Amino acid sequence: MAGMLFSNTENGPVETLVAELRDYPEWHRGRKRYGVWVLPMVQPDLLDYVAKVREALADILHPSPLRQPHMTVFVSGFHQARGRADDDFSSAMLRRQRALLRRSELQCVALPLAKPDSFASAAFIPVNDGEGQVARWRALLGSVSREIRQAPYVPHITLGLYRRRVDAPTLRQRLAAFGAPLVALAATELHYVTYAARDPMGPLRVERRWPLGETALPT
């Protein structure tokens, strides 16, 4: 995992990868929406922090004004009434996950945040899961469906995808200008959200909300 990060000065990426923001018909094959479990980020201090870092890196990051800041917990797949392909996520799977959540005692938690780091493709804020709470949520959701993932899971809040190449020393110098957020990420709800498969940076639509530490709200 460490080799994926620019903070690894010995084995990290040598430069950023440029993201091409377009429709990917070879990926969605006509399917409409893609589903993900997330922790929403609603704290004003954190939203301000994200906005300031994005502004400072605006020359190298794609703008993403419609995508709400969040931490991905579990990537479900294409949101379908009935699953046919191996990357589909059916309504039956979602019902089973909700039933498991209902039977589990999920607690609110404050997740510490570190100063910005980066994958080759995206800058992000690292999220510390030292108590293993996020890992437990992932194990619960993953007991129902296989997660759609091409790389090891790293808890993080994405700041943006790169729109031009930047070499590793330059990027490290720019990221070093930012300190860590002064507050932790308050995890009070899990949201199952979807976005339009033809617009990978489009807005998230909340399909289900699951408050942590209390009875679930009707949706």
N, C-alpha and C positions, 0 to 999 in steps of 0.2 A: 504494500500500500504506500509506503513512504516514497518509493520511486515514482509515484504518480504526481508528486507535489513539487512545486518550485522551491519550497523551503528546504528540500533536500539538495544541498549544494553539490553533492558528489554524484548522485544518480538520478536527479530530477530531470524534467524536460529541458531541452536546450533552447526552445523558443515556443511561443504560443501557436495554437492552431486556429486558423480563421474559420468561423462558422458561416455556412451559407444558409441564409434564412429564406426558405422557399417551400413550396408544396413538395412532399415526397410521396408521389402516388405508388412508387414501388414498395414503400413501407406500409401505408395505410390500406392500399388495395380497395379503395372505395368505402372503407369503414369511417364512420363519422366522428366519434369522440374517443378520447383516451382517458383512462381512469388512474388516479393516484391517491393514496392516503397521505395527508400532510398535517403538519402543525402550522396553523396560521400565525403570522406575526402582526400584532395589532398595537403593540406598545409605541406610543408617540416618540419616545427617546430613541428606540431602535429604528423606527421608520426614518427619523431625521438622520441618524447615523448612516443608514444605507443610502439615502438620497445624497448626502454630502460626499461619500466615497464614490458613488456612481458619477457624480458631477466632476470630481477630480480626475476620474479615469475615462471621461466621455470621449476622448480622442482615440481610445483603443477598444472600447466596449460598444457593442450594438445597443442602441436604446431599447428599452423594454417597458414603456410606460403603462401597458395594459396588464402585465403579469404581476399579480400581487406577491410581495415578499413572503416567503414561507420556508419551512424545512421539510423536505420530502422524507416520509417515513417508510413507505412501501409502494413500489410501482406495480400496479395491478395488470394493466394491459388494455386492449380495446374494449370499451364499454358496450356489451351486447346483451340482448335479451336471452339469447342462447349461444353458448360458446361452440365454435366449430374449429377454428384454427388454434394452434398451440399458444398464440399470444392474445387470445380473446379472454375477457373477464366477464362471466355471465351473471345474470341477476341472481341465480341460485347461489353462486359463490359469495356474492355480496350479502345475501340473507344469512348464509352460514357464518360469515365473519361477524355480522351484527349480533347473531345469537351468542357467539363466543364472547364478544365484548360485554354483552349483557350479563353473562355469568361470571365475568372476571371483575376483580376489585382494582380498577385502574385509578391511580392517584395523580393529582396535580403535582408538577415538579418544576423546579427552576433549573434550567440547563445553562451552565457557564459558557461564555463565548470568548474566543481568542482573537488576536489581531488577524487581519486578512491574509489569506494564502491563495494558492491558485493551482488548479489542474492545468493541463496543456490547453484545454478548451474554454475554461471559465475561471474567473476570479470568484472567491467565496469567503464567507466568515465561518471558521471552524466551530462546531458545537461539541461540547464535552459531555459525553455520556458515561462519566466515571461510575455512576451508580447502576448502570446497566438497564435503566428504565426503557430507553428507546429500543434496546436489543430485545427486551421482553415483549414490547408491542409488536416488533417485527416477527418474532417467533410465533406469536399468537396469530397474526394475519397470515403468515407463511404456512401455518398448519392446514390452511384451507386451499390455497392456490400457490403455484410456483411463481416467484417474483420474476418479472421481466427485467433482467439486468445483464449488462455486458462488462461491468467492472465491479470490484469489491465496493461494498457500501461504506461511505464516509459521511457521517452526520454533518450537514453544512447548510448555510443559507447562501444561495447563489446571488452574486452581485451583477454578473453579466457575462455574456459570451463575447469572445474576441472578434473584432472586425478587421484587425490587421496583425501582422506578425511583429512580435517584440522579442528580443533576445533575453535570455535568462538574467544576466546581470542587470540590465536596464529595468526589467520587471521587478526584480527583488528590491532594487533601490526605490522604486516608486511605491511598492507596497509597504516598505519600511517606514514610510512617512506617516502611516496610520497606526494609532494605538488600538487596543482592544475596546469594544463597547464597554461602557461603564455599568451596564445592567445585564442580568441574565435573561435568556429567553423564557418567558413564562408560558409553560405548557399547560393550558387549561382545557383545551378541546382538541380532539382529533377530527379532521374533516376528510370525507371522501369527496374528491373533486374530479371534474372532467374538463378537458379543453378540446377545442376543435382540432381534429387530426391534421387538417390542411393548414393550420396556423400554429406551429409549435411554440410560439411566444405569445399566443393570444391569452385572453383573460381566463381565469379559472372560474368554473361554475360549481358552487357547492351543491352536491347531491344529498349528502347526509352529514349531520353534525353529531359528534359523540362527546359530550362533556366528560371530563375526567374528575373522578371523585364524587360523582352524584348520579342520579337517575338520568338516563338519556332523554333529550328533548325529542318531541315528535317532529318528524320532517315529512 
